[in-house]
Amino acid sequence: MKKDFLILNDQGVHARPATALVSKANEFKSNITLTLDRVTVDLKSIMGVLSLGITRGSLVTIEAIGPDEIHALEELEKVVKTLNLK
């Protein structure tokens, strides 16, 4: 299961929102990835997320595969909205 997000925050996904996303992703058993421009990283890895250099206007995809994938995507979407990334 996957969902696309357009990043609207002026600073993009910098350390604070990246940490929040990674922390939330680590609460789930599912494999969760983040993709930008055909480059995919593990959303449970802070270094992976920061390595993407996600800027304002980027279209990213979060994909979850596993036993709690639906709940994981719902909760990650809440984090994206709370941090005003979307």
C-alpha positions, -999 to 999 in steps of 0.1 A, spaced: 0 0 0 14 34 -9 5 71 -9 20 102 -25 27 134 -7 36 168 -22 60 185 2 49 221 8 70 231 38 95 259 29 124 240 45 114 206 30 121 175 51 149 187 73 162 170 105 132 176 128 104 163 105 127 135 93 132 124 129 94 125 135 87 104 104 114 79 112 102 76 149 67 69 137 78 44 111 97 25 137 65 19 156 53 -6 130 63 -41 119 57 -34 82 86 -26 59 82 11 51 100 30 24 102 66 12 108 73 -25 119 105 -42 127 106 -80 131 68 -82 155 67 -52 140 46 -24 152 45 12 141 28 44 118 52 63 131 37 95 166 51 88 172 87 96 204 88 74 184 73 45 157 99 48 181 128 51 202 116 22 172 122 -2 175 160 4 137 165 1 129 201 -8 97 221 -11 77 210 -41 91 174 -40 66 146 -46 75 117 -24 59 83 -20 56 64 13 50 26 8 42 2 36 42 -36 31 33 -59 60 8 -68 87 1 -33 98 5 -14 65 -28 3 65 -25 17 101 12 26 94 2 48 63 -27 64 82 -4 73 111 24 86 88 0 107 69 -10 123 103 26 131 110 30 147 75 0 169 81 10 178 117 44 189 106 28 210 78 48 191 52 17 186 30 
